[in-house]
Amino acid sequence: SIHRMEMVWLETVPLYSGVKIRFRLKTVNPEYPQPNMRDFWTAHQYIGGNLVATTAVRSWEILQQIEPTPNEPWLIITGADRRSGSVSSLRIYFRASFRADEVEVEFLTPPGFDFARTNAVDNSTSGLPVIAAFGPKVSCQVQILPNTEIVINYLRVQLASVGGMVDFRIRTYRGTDDNKVLQESKLVTDALRLAG
């Protein structure tokens, strides 16, 4: 979709060549970058209804958020028991835009996910230090490089107490507890259907 904003100033005295117009704009960036042909700002000056000047400038760069990896779903259940209420294993795939040291995953629906007894391993089966794990939220230390596929396996996860569509949020952080900075955040809806 095209995002368009139009502002009109009606001046009682015409503005002449060389006059600088300054204004402050507060807006929300679109979730995804726009195609180059649409990613610009334009200004037009009219006097007496006649176009007398126009200009266009390229917009600022919109950085992408956490994205799915090509050819992989966001989330799969890898354990043998895939029913609600069981203890099983999950695998999450994603690609981040920024360097980070920590991944936090929080399961929002259905209720009852519990990571209290979880271990985490990457795709090479190396252990990932779990920083915090309680209820539906787990954080682990992992080296994230921009535009690199990340695969995290969570072992011994208590699946939700009821079936339904699974929604979760991924956040990445950089730095230590004292200086931890949120890098990216992504809400993933309808990642998979958990059997009841």
HUDAUR-V117368 format. One record per residue. SS is DSSP state (a for helix, b for strand, c for the rest). PSI is psi as a letter, one per 40 degrees, with the letter a starting at -180 (none if undefined). D_LAST is the distance of its C-alpha to the last C-alpha in whole Angstrom. Layout:
SS,PSI,D_LAST
SS,PSI,D_LAST
This chain:
c,i,37
c,h,40
c,h,41
c,h,44
c,h,46
c,h,50
c,h,52
c,h,56
c,h,59
c,h,62
c,h,65
c,d,68
c,h,70
c,i,69
c,h,68
c,i,70
c,h,70
c,e,69
c,h,67
c,h,64
c,h,61
c,i,59
c,i,55
c,h,52
c,h,49
c,h,46
c,i,43
c,h,39
c,i,39
c,i,36
c,d,33
c,i,35
c,i,38
c,i,40
c,i,42
a,d,46
a,e,47
a,e,45
c,g,45
b,i,49
b,i,51
b,i,54
b,h,56
b,h,59
b,h,62
b,i,64
b,h,67
c,f,68
c,e,65
b,h,66
b,h,64
b,e,66
b,i,64
b,i,61
b,i,59
b,i,55
b,i,54
b,i,51
c,i,48
c,i,46
c,h,44
c,h,40
c,h,38
c,i,35
c,a,32
c,h,29
b,i,28
c,i,26
c,i,28
c,h,29
c,e,27
c,i,24
c,i,21
c,d,20
b,h,17
b,i,16
b,h,14
c,e,17
c,i,16
c,d,15
c,h,12
c,e,9
b,i,6
c,i,5
c,e,8
c,i,10
b,h,14
b,a,14
b,i,17
b,i,17
b,h,20
b,h,21
b,h,24
b,i,26
b,h,30
c,i,32
c,e,35
c,i,37
c,i,38
b,i,35
b,e,35
b,i,32
b,h,28
b,h,26
b,h,22
b,h,20
b,h,17
b,d,17
b,i,13
c,i,10
c,i,12
c,e,12
c,h,13
b,h,16
c,e,19
c,d,22
c,f,22
c,i,22
b,i,24
b,h,25
b,i,27
b,a,28
c,d,28
c,e,32
c,e,30
c,i,32
b,i,31
b,h,30
c,h,31
b,h,28
b,d,30
b,i,28
b,h,24
b,h,23
c,b,19
c,e,18
b,h,21
b,h,23
b,h,26
b,i,28
b,h,32
b,h,32
b,h,35
b,h,34
c,i,37
c,h,37
c,f,36
c,h,34
b,h,31
b,h,29
b,h,26
b,h,25
b,h,22
b,h,21
b,i,20
b,f,19
b,h,16
b,h,14
c,i,10
c,i,9
c,e,8
c,i,6
c,i,4
b,a,7
b,h,10
c,h,12
b,h,15
b,i,18
b,h,22
b,h,24
b,i,28
b,i,31
b,i,34
b,h,37
c,a,39
c,i,39
c,d,38
c,d,41
c,f,41
c,h,38
b,h,37
b,h,34
b,d,35
b,i,32
b,h,29
b,h,26
b,h,23
b,h,20
c,i,18
c,f,15
c,d,16
c,i,13
b,h,9
b,h,6
b,i,4
c,none,0
